[in-house]
């Protein structure tokens, strides 16, 4: 499933700009690169009422959609609201659709000190401070690779 993200990361009507879908794509790429999961598909449904709340209360709609589509397992994720400009926190679960049992769950934090460094350099007036640079591509790659290690090798996720 496309991951749940704060609304500002998923503007309506712009499927290609949906950060939750991009996160899910990065996870697909990581699992395919490892070759440990033979078939991976991105389900084409990313919004429904209560999706964010449901992540912490059973994921019943995700499970139902996945089961009806013939999937044995479903991976769901929820990006926590941003608290600062350094951390991205992602909660993920893999659920067996036949019995609604979570078979793996983890929380991964990817961090970047780029903003802090740019602010410091900006104060020297040698460089422009760029508030728009949050190193999202690098951090979502890190979220995907660290979480995939946790899933594939049964370990806790490593930031």
HELIX and SHEET records of a PDB file:
HELIX    1   1 UNK A    7  UNK A    9  5                                   3    
HELIX    2   2 UNK A   15  UNK A   17  5                                   3    
HELIX    3   3 UNK A   19  UNK A   34  1                                  16    
HELIX    4   4 UNK A   51  UNK A   55  1                                   5    
HELIX    5   5 UNK A   60  UNK A   68  1                                   9    
HELIX    6   6 UNK A  114  UNK A  123  1                                  10    
HELIX    7   7 UNK A  136  UNK A  153  1                                  18    
SHEET    1   A 3 UNK A  73  UNK A  79  0                                        
SHEET    2   A 3 UNK A  87  UNK A  96 -1                                        
SHEET    3   A 3 UNK A 101  UNK A 111 -1                                        
END                                                                             
